[in-house]
């Protein structure tokens, strides 16, 4: 996992740049990157694809967070 790159991706997502964040997240395949990838698809409104990525996060599920921004902040804390 590249924590620095994923932290940049989270910050981009929090700033509303879904596309740039997604380009970074898809370059990694660890559980944290997969979680971020899942949240990005949740933000996009692609529930099926989001759940696909949640299945690769070692226990997290789509319904864990009602608010995607709160979820991004949790990922940010994990990476910091």
mmCIF file of the N, C-alpha and C atoms, coordinates in Angstrom:
data_MODEL
# 
_entry.id   MODEL 
# 
loop_
_atom_site.group_PDB 
_atom_site.id 
_atom_site.type_symbol 
_atom_site.label_atom_id 
_atom_site.label_alt_id 
_atom_site.label_comp_id 
_atom_site.label_asym_id 
_atom_site.label_entity_id 
_atom_site.label_seq_id 
_atom_site.pdbx_PDB_ins_code 
_atom_site.Cartn_x 
_atom_site.Cartn_y 
_atom_site.Cartn_z 
_atom_site.occupancy 
_atom_site.B_iso_or_equiv 
_atom_site.pdbx_formal_charge 
_atom_site.auth_seq_id 
_atom_site.auth_comp_id 
_atom_site.auth_asym_id 
_atom_site.auth_atom_id 
_atom_site.pdbx_PDB_model_num 
ATOM 1   N N  . UNK A 1 1  ? 0.848   -1.184 0.000   1.00 0.00 ? 1  UNK A N  1 
ATOM 2   C CA . UNK A 1 1  ? 0.000   0.000  0.000   1.00 0.00 ? 1  UNK A CA 1 
ATOM 3   C C  . UNK A 1 1  ? 0.890   1.242  0.000   1.00 0.00 ? 1  UNK A C  1 
ATOM 4   N N  . UNK A 1 2  ? 0.480   2.198  -0.744  1.00 0.00 ? 2  UNK A N  1 
ATOM 5   C CA . UNK A 1 2  ? 1.179   3.477  -0.765  1.00 0.00 ? 2  UNK A CA 1 
ATOM 6   C C  . UNK A 1 2  ? 0.304   4.495  -0.020  1.00 0.00 ? 2  UNK A C  1 
ATOM 7   N N  . UNK A 1 3  ? 0.566   4.640  1.276   1.00 0.00 ? 3  UNK A N  1 
ATOM 8   C CA . UNK A 1 3  ? -0.265  5.520  2.101   1.00 0.00 ? 3  UNK A CA 1 
ATOM 9   C C  . UNK A 1 3  ? -0.286  6.948  1.591   1.00 0.00 ? 3  UNK A C  1 
ATOM 10  N N  . UNK A 1 4  ? 0.853   7.446  1.140   1.00 0.00 ? 4  UNK A N  1 
ATOM 11  C CA . UNK A 1 4  ? 0.910   8.830  0.663   1.00 0.00 ? 4  UNK A CA 1 
ATOM 12  C C  . UNK A 1 4  ? 0.007   9.041  -0.546  1.00 0.00 ? 4  UNK A C  1 
ATOM 13  N N  . UNK A 1 5  ? 0.071   8.140  -1.491  1.00 0.00 ? 5  UNK A N  1 
ATOM 14  C CA . UNK A 1 5  ? -0.765  8.262  -2.694  1.00 0.00 ? 5  UNK A CA 1 
ATOM 15  C C  . UNK A 1 5  ? -2.240  8.139  -2.339  1.00 0.00 ? 5  UNK A C  1 
ATOM 16  N N  . UNK A 1 6  ? -2.569  7.193  -1.459  1.00 0.00 ? 6  UNK A N  1 
ATOM 17  C CA . UNK A 1 6  ? -3.972  7.020  -1.084  1.00 0.00 ? 6  UNK A CA 1 
ATOM 18  C C  . UNK A 1 6  ? -4.487  8.215  -0.282  1.00 0.00 ? 6  UNK A C  1 
ATOM 19  N N  . UNK A 1 7  ? -3.646  8.799  0.526   1.00 0.00 ? 7  UNK A N  1 
ATOM 20  C CA . UNK A 1 7  ? -4.044  10.001 1.268   1.00 0.00 ? 7  UNK A CA 1 
ATOM 21  C C  . UNK A 1 7  ? -4.316  11.156 0.306   1.00 0.00 ? 7  UNK A C  1 
ATOM 22  N N  . UNK A 1 8  ? -3.493  11.278 -0.714  1.00 0.00 ? 8  UNK A N  1 
ATOM 23  C CA . UNK A 1 8  ? -3.756  12.287 -1.750  1.00 0.00 ? 8  UNK A CA 1 
ATOM 24  C C  . UNK A 1 8  ? -5.095  12.011 -2.415  1.00 0.00 ? 8  UNK A C  1 
ATOM 25  N N  . UNK A 1 9  ? -5.362  10.743 -2.706  1.00 0.00 ? 9  UNK A N  1 
ATOM 26  C CA . UNK A 1 9  ? -6.623  10.370 -3.344  1.00 0.00 ? 9  UNK A CA 1 
ATOM 27  C C  . UNK A 1 9  ? -7.820  10.703 -2.456  1.00 0.00 ? 9  UNK A C  1 
ATOM 28  N N  . UNK A 1 10 ? -7.700  10.438 -1.161  1.00 0.00 ? 10 UNK A N  1 
ATOM 29  C CA . UNK A 1 10 ? -8.791  10.776 -0.234  1.00 0.00 ? 10 UNK A CA 1 
ATOM 30  C C  . UNK A 1 10 ? -9.012  12.284 -0.213  1.00 0.00 ? 10 UNK A C  1 
ATOM 31  N N  . UNK A 1 11 ? -7.936  13.038 -0.136  1.00 0.00 ? 11 UNK A N  1 
ATOM 32  C CA . UNK A 1 11 ? -8.060  14.501 -0.111  1.00 0.00 ? 11 UNK A CA 1 
ATOM 33  C C  . UNK A 1 11 ? -8.689  15.028 -1.400  1.00 0.00 ? 11 UNK A C  1 
ATOM 34  N N  . UNK A 1 12 ? -8.321  14.451 -2.527  1.00 0.00 ? 12 UNK A N  1 
ATOM 35  C CA . UNK A 1 12 ? -8.950  14.841 -3.790  1.00 0.00 ? 12 UNK A CA 1 
ATOM 36  C C  . UNK A 1 12 ? -10.450 14.557 -3.762  1.00 0.00 ? 12 UNK A C  1 
ATOM 37  N N  . UNK A 1 13 ? -10.809 13.394 -3.242  1.00 0.00 ? 13 UNK A N  1 
ATOM 38  C CA . UNK A 1 13 ? -12.235 13.043 -3.155  1.00 0.00 ? 13 UNK A CA 1 
ATOM 39  C C  . UNK A 1 13 ? -12.978 14.008 -2.235  1.00 0.00 ? 13 UNK A C  1 
ATOM 40  N N  . UNK A 1 14 ? -12.364 14.343 -1.107  1.00 0.00 ? 14 UNK A N  1 
ATOM 41  C CA . UNK A 1 14 ? -12.993 15.295 -0.185  1.00 0.00 ? 14 UNK A CA 1 
ATOM 42  C C  . UNK A 1 14 ? -13.142 16.673 -0.818  1.00 0.00 ? 14 UNK A C  1 
ATOM 43  N N  . UNK A 1 15 ? -12.258 16.990 -1.750  1.00 0.00 ? 15 UNK A N  1 
ATOM 44  C CA . UNK A 1 15 ? -12.330 18.269 -2.470  1.00 0.00 ? 15 UNK A CA 1 
ATOM 45  C C  . UNK A 1 15 ? -13.250 18.202 -3.687  1.00 0.00 ? 15 UNK A C  1 
ATOM 46  N N  . UNK A 1 16 ? -13.831 17.028 -3.926  1.00 0.00 ? 16 UNK A N  1 
ATOM 47  C CA . UNK A 1 16 ? -14.790 16.887 -5.016  1.00 0.00 ? 16 UNK A CA 1 
ATOM 48  C C  . UNK A 1 16 ? -14.210 16.430 -6.346  1.00 0.00 ? 16 UNK A C  1 
ATOM 49  N N  . UNK A 1 17 ? -12.935 16.062 -6.358  1.00 0.00 ? 17 UNK A N  1 
ATOM 50  C CA . UNK A 1 17 ? -12.323 15.611 -7.608  1.00 0.00 ? 17 UNK A CA 1 
ATOM 51  C C  . UNK A 1 17 ? -12.344 14.082 -7.662  1.00 0.00 ? 17 UNK A C  1 
ATOM 52  N N  . UNK A 1 18 ? -13.544 13.545 -7.913  1.00 0.00 ? 18 UNK A N  1 
ATOM 53  C CA . UNK A 1 18 ? -13.756 12.103 -7.946  1.00 0.00 ? 18 UNK A CA 1 
ATOM 54  C C  . UNK A 1 18 ? -12.855 11.438 -8.978  1.00 0.00 ? 18 UNK A C  1 
ATOM 55  N N  . UNK A 1 19 ? -12.755 12.000 -10.154 1.00 0.00 ? 19 UNK A N  1 
ATOM 56  C CA . UNK A 1 19 ? -12.004 11.375 -11.239 1.00 0.00 ? 19 UNK A CA 1 
ATOM 57  C C  . UNK A 1 19 ? -10.528 11.221 -10.894 1.00 0.00 ? 19 UNK A C  1 
ATOM 58  N N  . UNK A 1 20 ? -9.901  12.258 -10.402 1.00 0.00 ? 20 UNK A N  1 
ATOM 59  C CA . UNK A 1 20 ? -8.477  12.181 -10.044 1.00 0.00 ? 20 UNK A CA 1 
ATOM 60  C C  . UNK A 1 20 ? -8.261  11.195 -8.900  1.00 0.00 ? 20 UNK A C  1 
ATOM 61  N N  . UNK A 1 21 ? -9.160  11.212 -7.929  1.00 0.00 ? 21 UNK A N  1 
ATOM 62  C CA . UNK A 1 21 ? -9.075  10.281 -6.813  1.00 0.00 ? 21 UNK A CA 1 
ATOM 63  C C  . UNK A 1 21 ? -9.198  8.841  -7.304  1.00 0.00 ? 21 UNK A C  1 
ATOM 64  N N  . UNK A 1 22 ? -10.134 8.607  -8.187  1.00 0.00 ? 22 UNK A N  1 
ATOM 65  C CA . UNK A 1 22 ? -10.383 7.272  -8.725  1.00 0.00 ? 22 UNK A CA 1 
ATOM 66  C C  . UNK A 1 22 ? -9.163  6.758  -9.491  1.00 0.00 ? 22 UNK A C  1 
ATOM 67  N N  . UNK A 1 23 ? -8.512  7.626  -10.249 1.00 0.00 ? 23 UNK A N  1 
ATOM 68  C CA . UNK A 1 23 ? -7.320  7.215  -11.010 1.00 0.00 ? 23 UNK A CA 1 
ATOM 69  C C  . UNK A 1 23 ? -6.214  6.719  -10.084 1.00 0.00 ? 23 UNK A C  1 
ATOM 70  N N  . UNK A 1 24 ? -6.091  7.323  -8.923  1.00 0.00 ? 24 UNK A N  1 
ATOM 71  C CA . UNK A 1 24 ? -5.084  6.876  -7.953  1.00 0.00 ? 24 UNK A CA 1 
ATOM 72  C C  . UNK A 1 24 ? -5.530  5.580  -7.288  1.00 0.00 ? 24 UNK A C  1 
ATOM 73  N N  . UNK A 1 25 ? -6.758  5.535  -6.810  1.00 0.00 ? 25 UNK A N  1 
ATOM 74  C CA . UNK A 1 25 ? -7.250  4.362  -6.074  1.00 0.00 ? 25 UNK A CA 1 
ATOM 75  C C  . UNK A 1 25 ? -7.174  3.091  -6.906  1.00 0.00 ? 25 UNK A C  1 
ATOM 76  N N  . UNK A 1 26 ? -7.464  3.188  -8.177  1.00 0.00 ? 26 UNK A N  1 
ATOM 77  C CA . UNK A 1 26 ? -7.481  1.982  -8.996  1.00 0.00 ? 26 UNK A CA 1 
ATOM 78  C C  . UNK A 1 26 ? -6.086  1.440  -9.299  1.00 0.00 ? 26 UNK A C  1 
ATOM 79  N N  . UNK A 1 27 ? -5.058  2.181  -8.946  1.00 0.00 ? 27 UNK A N  1 
ATOM 80  C CA . UNK A 1 27 ? -3.691  1.708  -9.142  1.00 0.00 ? 27 UNK A CA 1 
ATOM 81  C C  . UNK A 1 27 ? -3.223  0.770  -8.030  1.00 0.00 ? 27 UNK A C  1 
ATOM 82  N N  . UNK A 1 28 ? -4.003  0.630  -6.962  1.00 0.00 ? 28 UNK A N  1 
ATOM 83  C CA . UNK A 1 28 ? -3.620  -0.183 -5.811  1.00 0.00 ? 28 UNK A CA 1 
ATOM 84  C C  . UNK A 1 28 ? -4.690  -1.228 -5.536  1.00 0.00 ? 28 UNK A C  1 
ATOM 85  N N  . UNK A 1 29 ? -4.285  -2.317 -4.879  1.00 0.00 ? 29 UNK A N  1 
ATOM 86  C CA . UNK A 1 29 ? -5.244  -3.405 -4.666  1.00 0.00 ? 29 UNK A CA 1 
ATOM 87  C C  . UNK A 1 29 ? -5.321  -3.883 -3.221  1.00 0.00 ? 29 UNK A C  1 
ATOM 88  N N  . UNK A 1 30 ? -4.769  -3.121 -2.288  1.00 0.00 ? 30 UNK A N  1 
ATOM 89  C CA . UNK A 1 30 ? -4.868  -3.511 -0.887  1.00 0.00 ? 30 UNK A CA 1 
ATOM 90  C C  . UNK A 1 30 ? -6.257  -3.154 -0.351  1.00 0.00 ? 30 UNK A C  1 
ATOM 91  N N  . UNK A 1 31 ? -6.578  -3.593 0.836   1.00 0.00 ? 31 UNK A N  1 
ATOM 92  C CA . UNK A 1 31 ? -7.932  -3.393 1.371   1.00 0.00 ? 31 UNK A CA 1 
ATOM 93  C C  . UNK A 1 31 ? -8.293  -1.926 1.554   1.00 0.00 ? 31 UNK A C  1 
ATOM 94  N N  . UNK A 1 32 ? -7.328  -1.081 1.908   1.00 0.00 ? 32 UNK A N  1 
ATOM 95  C CA . UNK A 1 32 ? -7.633  0.341  2.076   1.00 0.00 ? 32 UNK A CA 1 
ATOM 96  C C  . UNK A 1 32 ? -7.937  0.991  0.728   1.00 0.00 ? 32 UNK A C  1 
ATOM 97  N N  . UNK A 1 33 ? -7.150  0.677  -0.273  1.00 0.00 ? 33 UNK A N  1 
ATOM 98  C CA . UNK A 1 33 ? -7.418  1.202  -1.623  1.00 0.00 ? 33 UNK A CA 1 
ATOM 99  C C  . UNK A 1 33 ? -8.767  0.701  -2.128  1.00 0.00 ? 33 UNK A C  1 
ATOM 100 N N  . UNK A 1 34 ? -9.076  -0.561 -1.854  1.00 0.00 ? 34 UNK A N  1 
ATOM 101 C CA . UNK A 1 34 ? -10.367 -1.106 -2.273  1.00 0.00 ? 34 UNK A CA 1 
ATOM 102 C C  . UNK A 1 34 ? -11.517 -0.418 -1.553  1.00 0.00 ? 34 UNK A C  1 
ATOM 103 N N  . UNK A 1 35 ? -11.304 -0.076 -0.280  1.00 0.00 ? 35 UNK A N  1 
ATOM 104 C CA . UNK A 1 35 ? -12.338 0.645  0.468   1.00 0.00 ? 35 UNK A CA 1 
ATOM 105 C C  . UNK A 1 35 ? -12.560 2.020  -0.155  1.00 0.00 ? 35 UNK A C  1 
ATOM 106 N N  . UNK A 1 36 ? -11.477 2.716  -0.433  1.00 0.00 ? 36 UNK A N  1 
ATOM 107 C CA . UNK A 1 36 ? -11.595 4.019  -1.079  1.00 0.00 ? 36 UNK A CA 1 
ATOM 108 C C  . UNK A 1 36 ? -12.299 3.880  -2.430  1.00 0.00 ? 36 UNK A C  1 
ATOM 109 N N  . UNK A 1 37 ? -11.911 2.888  -3.183  1.00 0.00 ? 37 UNK A N  1 
ATOM 110 C CA . UNK A 1 37 ? -12.521 2.641  -4.491  1.00 0.00 ? 37 UNK A CA 1 
ATOM 111 C C  . UNK A 1 37 ? -14.028 2.413  -4.328  1.00 0.00 ? 37 UNK A C  1 
ATOM 112 N N  . UNK A 1 38 ? -14.412 1.654  -3.306  1.00 0.00 ? 38 UNK A N  1 
ATOM 113 C CA . UNK A 1 38 ? -15.822 1.395  -3.036  1.00 0.00 ? 38 UNK A CA 1 
ATOM 114 C C  . UNK A 1 38 ? -16.579 2.683  -2.725  1.00 0.00 ? 38 UNK A C  1 
ATOM 115 N N  . UNK A 1 39 ? -15.979 3.529  -1.899  1.00 0.00 ? 39 UNK A N  1 
ATOM 116 C CA . UNK A 1 39 ? -16.626 4.794  -1.534  1.00 0.00 ? 39 UNK A CA 1 
ATOM 117 C C  . UNK A 1 39 ? -16.773 5.702  -2.751  1.00 0.00 ? 39 UNK A C  1 
ATOM 118 N N  . UNK A 1 40 ? -15.770 5.720  -3.593  1.00 0.00 ? 40 UNK A N  1 
ATOM 119 C CA . UNK A 1 40 ? -15.839 6.558  -4.788  1.00 0.00 ? 40 UNK A CA 1 
ATOM 120 C C  . UNK A 1 40 ? -16.994 6.129  -5.695  1.00 0.00 ? 40 UNK A C  1 
ATOM 121 N N  . UNK A 1 41 ? -17.191 4.837  -5.827  1.00 0.00 ? 41 UNK A N  1 
ATOM 122 C CA . UNK A 1 41 ? -18.327 4.374  -6.635  1.00 0.00 ? 41 UNK A CA 1 
ATOM 123 C C  . UNK A 1 41 ? -19.654 4.635  -5.930  1.00 0.00 ? 41 UNK A C  1 
ATOM 124 N N  . UNK A 1 42 ? -19.636 4.639  -4.594  1.00 0.00 ? 42 UNK A N  1 
ATOM 125 C CA . UNK A 1 42 ? -20.842 5.008  -3.840  1.00 0.00 ? 42 UNK A CA 1 
ATOM 126 C C  . UNK A 1 42 ? -21.191 6.464  -4.144  1.00 0.00 ? 42 UNK A C  1 
ATOM 127 N N  . UNK A 1 43 ? -20.180 7.336  -4.129  1.00 0.00 ? 43 UNK A N  1 
ATOM 128 C CA . UNK A 1 43 ? -20.389 8.755  -4.437  1.00 0.00 ? 43 UNK A CA 1 
ATOM 129 C C  . UNK A 1 43 ? -20.927 8.919  -5.848  1.00 0.00 ? 43 UNK A C  1 
ATOM 130 N N  . UNK A 1 44 ? -20.395 8.136  -6.754  1.00 0.00 ? 44 UNK A N  1 
ATOM 131 C CA . UNK A 1 44 ? -20.811 8.190  -8.154  1.00 0.00 ? 44 UNK A CA 1 
ATOM 132 C C  . UNK A 1 44 ? -22.252 7.718  -8.345  1.00 0.00 ? 44 UNK A C  1 
ATOM 133 N N  . UNK A 1 45 ? -22.747 6.943  -7.386  1.00 0.00 ? 45 UNK A N  1 
ATOM 134 C CA . UNK A 1 45 ? -24.109 6.411  -7.497  1.00 0.00 ? 45 UNK A CA 1 
ATOM 135 C C  . UNK A 1 45 ? -24.173 5.036  -8.130  1.00 0.00 ? 45 UNK A C  1 
ATOM 136 N N  . UNK A 1 46 ? -23.015 4.401  -8.276  1.00 0.00 ? 46 UNK A N  1 
ATOM 137 C CA . UNK A 1 46 ? -22.929 3.073  -8.880  1.00 0.00 ? 46 UNK A CA 1 
ATOM 138 C C  . UNK A 1 46 ? -22.898 2.034  -7.754  1.00 0.00 ? 46 UNK A C  1 
ATOM 139 N N  . UNK A 1 47 ? -24.071 1.711  -7.216  1.00 0.00 ? 47 UNK A N  1 
ATOM 140 C CA . UNK A 1 47 ? -24.172 0.830  -6.055  1.00 0.00 ? 47 UNK A CA 1 
ATOM 141 C C  . UNK A 1 47 ? -23.582 -0.556 -6.323  1.00 0.00 ? 47 UNK A C  1 
ATOM 142 N N  . UNK A 1 48 ? -23.884 -1.130 -7.481  1.00 0.00 ? 48 UNK A N  1 
ATOM 143 C CA . UNK A 1 48 ? -23.385 -2.474 -7.778  1.00 0.00 ? 48 UNK A CA 1 
ATOM 144 C C  . UNK A 1 48 ? -21.860 -2.501 -7.760  1.00 0.00 ? 48 UNK A C  1 
ATOM 145 N N  . UNK A 1 49 ? -21.234 -1.562 -8.447  1.00 0.00 ? 49 UNK A N  1 
ATOM 146 C CA . UNK A 1 49 ? -19.774 -1.515 -8.512  1.00 0.00 ? 49 UNK A CA 1 
ATOM 147 C C  . UNK A 1 49 ? -19.185 -1.205 -7.141  1.00 0.00 ? 49 UNK A C  1 
ATOM 148 N N  . UNK A 1 50 ? -19.843 -0.345 -6.384  1.00 0.00 ? 50 UNK A N  1 
ATOM 149 C CA . UNK A 1 50 ? -19.394 -0.032 -5.036  1.00 0.00 ? 50 UNK A CA 1 
ATOM 150 C C  . UNK A 1 50 ? -19.392 -1.291 -4.169  1.00 0.00 ? 50 UNK A C  1 
ATOM 151 N N  . UNK A 1 51 ? -20.461 -2.063 -4.220  1.00 0.00 ? 51 UNK A N  1 
ATOM 152 C CA . UNK A 1 51 ? -20.540 -3.288 -3.423  1.00 0.00 ? 51 UNK A CA 1 
ATOM 153 C C  . UNK A 1 51 ? -19.488 -4.308 -3.866  1.00 0.00 ? 51 UNK A C  1 
ATOM 154 N N  . UNK A 1 52 ? -19.178 -4.322 -5.143  1.00 0.00 ? 52 UNK A N  1 
ATOM 155 C CA . UNK A 1 52 ? -18.109 -5.184 -5.654  1.00 0.00 ? 52 UNK A CA 1 
ATOM 156 C C  . UNK A 1 52 ? -16.801 -4.868 -4.935  1.00 0.00 ? 52 UNK A C  1 
ATOM 157 N N  . UNK A 1 53 ? -16.472 -3.581 -4.807  1.00 0.00 ? 53 UNK A N  1 
ATOM 158 C CA . UNK A 1 53 ? -15.232 -3.184 -4.151  1.00 0.00 ? 53 UNK A CA 1 
ATOM 159 C C  . UNK A 1 53 ? -15.297 -3.369 -2.642  1.00 0.00 ? 53 UNK A C  1 
ATOM 160 N N  . UNK A 1 54 ? -16.461 -3.153 -2.046  1.00 0.00 ? 54 UNK A N  1 
ATOM 161 C CA . UNK A 1 54 ? -16.588 -3.420 -0.603  1.00 0.00 ? 54 UNK A CA 1 
ATOM 162 C C  . UNK A 1 54 ? -16.290 -4.875 -0.302  1.00 0.00 ? 54 UNK A C  1 
ATOM 163 N N  . UNK A 1 55 ? -16.653 -5.770 -1.194  1.00 0.00 ? 55 UNK A N  1 
ATOM 164 C CA . UNK A 1 55 ? -16.403 -7.196 -0.985  1.00 0.00 ? 55 UNK A CA 1 
ATOM 165 C C  . UNK A 1 55 ? -14.909 -7.505 -0.904  1.00 0.00 ? 55 UNK A C  1 
ATOM 166 N N  . UNK A 1 56 ? -14.074 -6.568 -1.304  1.00 0.00 ? 56 UNK A N  1 
ATOM 167 C CA . UNK A 1 56 ? -12.623 -6.737 -1.280  1.00 0.00 ? 56 UNK A CA 1 
ATOM 168 C C  . UNK A 1 56 ? -11.946 -5.897 -0.191  1.00 0.00 ? 56 UNK A C  1 
ATOM 169 N N  . UNK A 1 57 ? -12.716 -5.529 0.836   1.00 0.00 ? 57 UNK A N  1 
ATOM 170 C CA . UNK A 1 57 ? -12.179 -4.655 1.883   1.00 0.00 ? 57 UNK A CA 1 
ATOM 171 C C  . UNK A 1 57 ? -11.964 -5.341 3.218   1.00 0.00 ? 57 UNK A C  1 
ATOM 172 N N  . UNK A 1 58 ? -12.094 -6.624 3.278   1.00 0.00 ? 58 UNK A N  1 
ATOM 173 C CA . UNK A 1 58 ? -11.884 -7.370 4.534   1.00 0.00 ? 58 UNK A CA 1 
ATOM 174 C C  . UNK A 1 58 ? -12.902 -6.972 5.604   1.00 0.00 ? 58 UNK A C  1 
ATOM 175 N N  . UNK A 1 59 ? -14.165 -7.037 5.249   1.00 0.00 ? 59 UNK A N  1 
ATOM 176 C CA . UNK A 1 59 ? -15.205 -6.888 6.256   1.00 0.00 ? 59 UNK A CA 1 
ATOM 177 C C  . UNK A 1 59 ? -16.079 -5.659 6.199   1.00 0.00 ? 59 UNK A C  1 
ATOM 178 N N  . UNK A 1 60 ? -15.733 -4.672 5.443   1.00 0.00 ? 60 UNK A N  1 
ATOM 179 C CA . UNK A 1 60 ? -16.592 -3.488 5.351   1.00 0.00 ? 60 UNK A CA 1 
ATOM 180 C C  . UNK A 1 60 ? -17.709 -3.749 4.349   1.00 0.00 ? 60 UNK A C  1 
ATOM 181 N N  . UNK A 1 61 ? -18.840 -3.101 4.584   1.00 0.00 ? 61 UNK A N  1 
ATOM 182 C CA . UNK A 1 61 ? -19.976 -3.261 3.676   1.00 0.00 ? 61 UNK A CA 1 
ATOM 183 C C  . UNK A 1 61 ? -20.551 -1.904 3.316   1.00 0.00 ? 61 UNK A C  1 
ATOM 184 N N  . UNK A 1 62 ? -21.287 -1.895 2.243   1.00 0.00 ? 62 UNK A N  1 
ATOM 185 C CA . UNK A 1 62 ? -21.883 -0.678 1.678   1.00 0.00 ? 62 UNK A CA 1 
ATOM 186 C C  . UNK A 1 62 ? -22.659 0.110  2.730   1.00 0.00 ? 62 UNK A C  1 
ATOM 187 N N  . UNK A 1 63 ? -23.361 -0.595 3.595   1.00 0.00 ? 63 UNK A N  1 
ATOM 188 C CA . UNK A 1 63 ? -24.246 0.049  4.567   1.00 0.00 ? 63 UNK A CA 1 
ATOM 189 C C  . UNK A 1 63 ? -23.541 0.549  5.831   1.00 0.00 ? 63 UNK A C  1 
ATOM 190 N N  . UNK A 1 64 ? -22.239 0.354  5.956   1.00 0.00 ? 64 UNK A N  1 
ATOM 191 C CA . UNK A 1 64 ? -21.521 0.766  7.168   1.00 0.00 ? 64 UNK A CA 1 
ATOM 192 C C  . UNK A 1 64 ? -21.612 2.265  7.441   1.00 0.00 ? 64 UNK A C  1 
ATOM 193 N N  . UNK A 1 65 ? -21.634 3.069  6.399   1.00 0.00 ? 65 UNK A N  1 
ATOM 194 C CA . UNK A 1 65 ? -21.691 4.522  6.545   1.00 0.00 ? 65 UNK A CA 1 
ATOM 195 C C  . UNK A 1 65 ? -22.826 5.067  5.687   1.00 0.00 ? 65 UNK A C  1 
ATOM 196 N N  . UNK A 1 66 ? -23.664 5.886  6.276   1.00 0.00 ? 66 UNK A N  1 
ATOM 197 C CA . UNK A 1 66 ? -24.742 6.524  5.514   1.00 0.00 ? 66 UNK A CA 1 
ATOM 198 C C  . UNK A 1 66 ? -24.203 7.697  4.698   1.00 0.00 ? 66 UNK A C  1 
ATOM 199 N N  . UNK A 1 67 ? -23.138 8.317  5.179   1.00 0.00 ? 67 UNK A N  1 
ATOM 200 C CA . UNK A 1 67 ? -22.584 9.502  4.530   1.00 0.00 ? 67 UNK A CA 1 
ATOM 201 C C  . UNK A 1 67 ? -21.186 9.193  3.993   1.00 0.00 ? 67 UNK A C  1 
ATOM 202 N N  . UNK A 1 68 ? -21.011 9.308  2.697   1.00 0.00 ? 68 UNK A N  1 
ATOM 203 C CA . UNK A 1 68 ? -19.728 8.990  2.065   1.00 0.00 ? 68 UNK A CA 1 
ATOM 204 C C  . UNK A 1 68 ? -18.614 9.915  2.548   1.00 0.00 ? 68 UNK A C  1 
ATOM 205 N N  . UNK A 1 69 ? -18.945 11.169 2.830   1.00 0.00 ? 69 UNK A N  1 
ATOM 206 C CA . UNK A 1 69 ? -17.913 12.097 3.312   1.00 0.00 ? 69 UNK A CA 1 
ATOM 207 C C  . UNK A 1 69 ? -17.362 11.639 4.663   1.00 0.00 ? 69 UNK A C  1 
ATOM 208 N N  . UNK A 1 70 ? -18.237 11.206 5.556   1.00 0.00 ? 70 UNK A N  1 
ATOM 209 C CA . UNK A 1 70 ? -17.785 10.684 6.849   1.00 0.00 ? 70 UNK A CA 1 
ATOM 210 C C  . UNK A 1 70 ? -16.881 9.467  6.648   1.00 0.00 ? 70 UNK A C  1 
ATOM 211 N N  . UNK A 1 71 ? -17.229 8.666  5.676   1.00 0.00 ? 71 UNK A N  1 
ATOM 212 C CA . UNK A 1 71 ? -16.431 7.486  5.383   1.00 0.00 ? 71 UNK A CA 1 
ATOM 213 C C  . UNK A 1 71 ? -15.046 7.868  4.850   1.00 0.00 ? 71 UNK A C  1 
ATOM 214 N N  . UNK A 1 72 ? -15.002 8.850  3.990   1.00 0.00 ? 72 UNK A N  1 
ATOM 215 C CA . UNK A 1 72 ? -13.720 9.344  3.487   1.00 0.00 ? 72 UNK A CA 1 
ATOM 216 C C  . UNK A 1 72 ? -12.857 9.872  4.629   1.00 0.00 ? 72 UNK A C  1 
ATOM 217 N N  . UNK A 1 73 ? -13.465 10.554 5.582   1.00 0.00 ? 73 UNK A N  1 
ATOM 218 C CA . UNK A 1 73 ? -12.729 11.076 6.726   1.00 0.00 ? 73 UNK A CA 1 
ATOM 219 C C  . UNK A 1 73 ? -12.161 9.918  7.546   1.00 0.00 ? 73 UNK A C  1 
ATOM 220 N N  . UNK A 1 74 ? -12.896 8.818  7.685   1.00 0.00 ? 74 UNK A N  1 
ATOM 221 C CA . UNK A 1 74 ? -12.383 7.649  8.394   1.00 0.00 ? 74 UNK A CA 1 
ATOM 222 C C  . UNK A 1 74 ? -11.182 7.039  7.669   1.00 0.00 ? 74 UNK A C  1 
ATOM 223 N N  . UNK A 1 75 ? -11.259 6.976  6.356   1.00 0.00 ? 75 UNK A N  1 
ATOM 224 C CA . UNK A 1 75 ? -10.126 6.477  5.580   1.00 0.00 ? 75 UNK A CA 1 
ATOM 225 C C  . UNK A 1 75 ? -8.928  7.407  5.750   1.00 0.00 ? 75 UNK A C  1 
ATOM 226 N N  . UNK A 1 76 ? -9.186  8.697  5.726   1.00 0.00 ? 76 UNK A N  1 
ATOM 227 C CA . UNK A 1 76 ? -8.130  9.699  5.927   1.00 0.00 ? 76 UNK A CA 1 
ATOM 228 C C  . UNK A 1 76 ? -7.445  9.493  7.266   1.00 0.00 ? 76 UNK A C  1 
ATOM 229 N N  . UNK A 1 77 ? -8.229  9.275  8.319   1.00 0.00 ? 77 UNK A N  1 
ATOM 230 C CA . UNK A 1 77 ? -7.658  9.045  9.661   1.00 0.00 ? 77 UNK A CA 1 
ATOM 231 C C  . UNK A 1 77 ? -6.829  7.769  9.681   1.00 0.00 ? 77 UNK A C  1 
ATOM 232 N N  . UNK A 1 78 ? -7.306  6.736  9.027   1.00 0.00 ? 78 UNK A N  1 
ATOM 233 C CA . UNK A 1 78 ? -6.583  5.476  8.971   1.00 0.00 ? 78 UNK A CA 1 
ATOM 234 C C  . UNK A 1 78 ? -5.215  5.642  8.310   1.00 0.00 ? 78 UNK A C  1 
ATOM 235 N N  . UNK A 1 79 ? -5.173  6.470  7.293   1.00 0.00 ? 79 UNK A N  1 
ATOM 236 C CA . UNK A 1 79 ? -3.938  6.676  6.532   1.00 0.00 ? 79 UNK A CA 1 
ATOM 237 C C  . UNK A 1 79 ? -2.982  7.670  7.182   1.00 0.00 ? 79 UNK A C  1 
ATOM 238 N N  . UNK A 1 80 ? -3.490  8.498  8.081   1.00 0.00 ? 80 UNK A N  1 
ATOM 239 C CA . UNK A 1 80 ? -2.656  9.533  8.710   1.00 0.00 ? 80 UNK A CA 1 
ATOM 240 C C  . UNK A 1 80 ? -1.830  8.996  9.865   1.00 0.00 ? 80 UNK A C  1 
# 
